[in-house]
Each structure stands twice: as C-alpha cells, then as structure tokens.
Amino acid sequence: MALTRNLRRPTEYVTMLNGEYSDWAFNEERAPRLKSKWREEFAVSSEHPLDLEIGTGNGYFFAHLANTNPERALVGIELKFKPLIQSIRRAVRGGAKNARIIRYDAVRLDDLFATGELNNVYIHHPDPWLKKRQWKHRLIQTEFLVELYRLMRPGSFVDFKTDSRDYFEWAVPLFKASPFMLARETWDLHKSEWQSENFVTHFETIFLNKGQPIHYARLTKAE
Ligand SMILES: C[S@@+](CC[C@H](N)C(=O)[O-])C[C@H]1O[C@@H](n2cnc3c(N)ncnc32)[C@H](O)[C@@H]1O
C-alpha cells in the first residue's frame, strides 16, 4: 500500500483527505495511531458501540448507517481516495458527527484495532477476484476471519453480501469453519426473509438491474 504522502501527483481527493476532511479522514500513517483509542477519538465511553464498514465504495450505505444510528460510532475503511472522500462527505453533509474514514488495506485490520474494540462489521460486495490465481487476494480467508473475530466484541455480528456466486461458494465453508456462528445464509437475499431490512448498496443496484441474485450471510460472535 503506497503512502499517501509519497504520491507523485496528489489528486483533489488526496488533498481533501489531508486537508478539508482531516478531522474525519485518516491516512495510513495517522490511522494506526488510533488503535485502541477510537472511542477516545469519538469522545465516547468504553461501552459505546463502534461499528466498521470495509470497502465503503461511494458511501451510500456508510452515510445511511451513520445518519440513522447517531447513538453508534462508525469507522469506514477504503483503499481508493475518491470513494473514501465521497463516503465521508456524504455522511458529514447528512449531519453525521459519528463517522470517520480510514485509507487502509482492510487485510491488515490488526494495525488499526485492538482486541474487542469493534462491534458490528459490514462487508458489502468486496472485490470477487474471480480467477483462481487471484483467490489469494480475496478478503475472506481463514486467518482474516480469526483476526476479525478477535477484534470484535461478544454479541456482535458481521454482515457479508456479494453478487458473486463463486465468492459465496468460497466464503460459506470458511464461515462454517471459523470461530463465528453462521446465523444467516441466503443465496437470494431479495427473495429472503431479510429483504425488508436490507439497504441496497450502489454495487448491489448494478447487479440487481442485471437480474443477478445477491448472496448474504450474517456471522455472529456469541455473548
Ligand atoms: C465492489 S466495491 C463495493 C462498494 C460498496 N460496498 C457497495 O456495495 O457499493 C469494493 C470497494 O472495496 C474497496 N476495497 C477493495 N479492497 C479493499 C481493501 N483490501 N481494503 C479496503 N478497501 C478495499 C474498493 O476500493 C471498492 O471501493
């Protein structure tokens, strides 16, 4: 992961990350300094819920979550500068004071969060890496799930959605073998009992418009 400050030609989004949005957006050098201190950053108690969205994209869900849950704190992780700024800008313009965004590679969550620091985690339509030689790049891996479990508080959940049947077929056995409990599993979210509570993300719209089913799982960490 290239450091933001080493970029030869910083775009307007890079400039915003380190300037106008620096109270809400953290580059890969500033963010790890907040490991174990995210609740202090939000000026909330140690009991306050702190949720995470991985791969916010252009941030419709991120902003929705922040704006509809002012009693919870929300951190987003995004690698690309433009969606990162779109996400935090959307949340802040919606009035959110409870959202922060980090430019980081989500594979390395351990750099950012301490054991038990996180509550609920959302992973919506991660890059599917369809070719066999690319599978190693998929976010969902045995070690990743063990790490995520450690970083989360008992009684929390992970929501995972993908439009890729290949990725879901890969992920479900890993979910079942992980320390989490697989509390929900559907191969067609929009025909399932969980459809009414679902927020349709930007990527989800694209695949729904093509008539593709959305696959969904919820993993829980027991109390
Ligand atoms: C296919 S998009 C989905 C965006 C959004 N969640 C949605 O449903 O519309 C995946 C997003 O994850 C980001 N991403 C991919 N790999 C990542 C990683 N290792 N760490 C952080 N973000 C990542 C990409 O930059 C992209 O914005």
The ligand as an SDF file (V2000), in Angstrom:
LIG
                    3D

 27 29  0  0  0  0  0  0  0  0999 V2000
  -17.0190   -3.5550   -5.4380 C   0  0  0  0  0  0  0  0  0  0  0  0
  -16.8090   -2.1520   -4.4110 S   0  0  0  0  0  0  0  0  0  0  0  0
  -18.2430   -2.2130   -3.3110 C   0  0  0  0  0  0  0  0  0  0  0  0
  -18.5250   -0.8830   -2.6680 C   0  0  0  0  0  0  0  0  0  0  0  0
  -19.7280   -0.8270   -1.7190 C   0  0  0  0  0  0  0  0  0  0  0  0
  -19.5190   -1.6420   -0.5400 N   0  0  0  0  0  0  0  0  0  0  0  0
  -21.0110   -1.2090   -2.4080 C   0  0  0  0  0  0  0  0  0  0  0  0
  -21.5930   -2.2550   -2.0650 O   0  0  0  0  0  0  0  0  0  0  0  0
  -21.4560   -0.4350   -3.2830 O   0  0  0  0  0  0  0  0  0  0  0  0
  -15.4890   -2.6610   -3.3550 C   0  0  0  0  0  0  0  0  0  0  0  0
  -14.8160   -1.4940   -2.6390 C   0  0  0  0  0  0  0  0  0  0  0  0
  -13.8730   -2.0280   -1.7000 O   0  0  0  0  0  0  0  0  0  0  0  0
  -12.6440   -1.3080   -1.8070 C   0  0  0  0  0  0  0  0  0  0  0  0
  -11.5870   -2.2500   -1.4220 N   0  0  0  0  0  0  0  0  0  0  0  0
  -11.1830   -3.3210   -2.1330 C   0  0  0  0  0  0  0  0  0  0  0  0
  -10.2160   -3.9890   -1.4710 N   0  0  0  0  0  0  0  0  0  0  0  0
  -10.0260   -3.3120   -0.3100 C   0  0  0  0  0  0  0  0  0  0  0  0
   -9.1500   -3.4980    0.7890 C   0  0  0  0  0  0  0  0  0  0  0  0
   -8.2910   -4.5210    0.8250 N   0  0  0  0  0  0  0  0  0  0  0  0
   -9.2060   -2.6220    1.8140 N   0  0  0  0  0  0  0  0  0  0  0  0
  -10.0810   -1.5720    1.7700 C   0  0  0  0  0  0  0  0  0  0  0  0
  -10.9360   -1.3560    0.7480 N   0  0  0  0  0  0  0  0  0  0  0  0
  -10.8950   -2.2010   -0.2760 C   0  0  0  0  0  0  0  0  0  0  0  0
  -12.5730   -0.8640   -3.2470 C   0  0  0  0  0  0  0  0  0  0  0  0
  -11.7440    0.2760   -3.4070 O   0  0  0  0  0  0  0  0  0  0  0  0
  -14.0420   -0.5830   -3.5680 C   0  0  0  0  0  0  0  0  0  0  0  0
  -14.4010    0.7590   -3.3090 O   0  0  0  0  0  0  0  0  0  0  0  0
  1  2  1  0
  2  3  1  0
  2 10  1  0
  3  4  1  0
  4  5  1  0
  5  6  1  0
  5  7  1  0
  7  8  2  0
  7  9  1  0
 10 11  1  0
 11 12  1  0
 11 26  1  0
 12 13  1  0
 13 14  1  0
 13 24  1  0
 14 15  1  0
 14 23  1  0
 15 16  2  0
 16 17  1  0
 17 18  1  0
 17 23  2  0
 18 19  1  0
 18 20  2  0
 20 21  1  0
 21 22  2  0
 22 23  1  0
 24 25  1  0
 24 26  1  0
 26 27  1  0
M  CHG  2   2   1   9  -1
M  END
$$$$
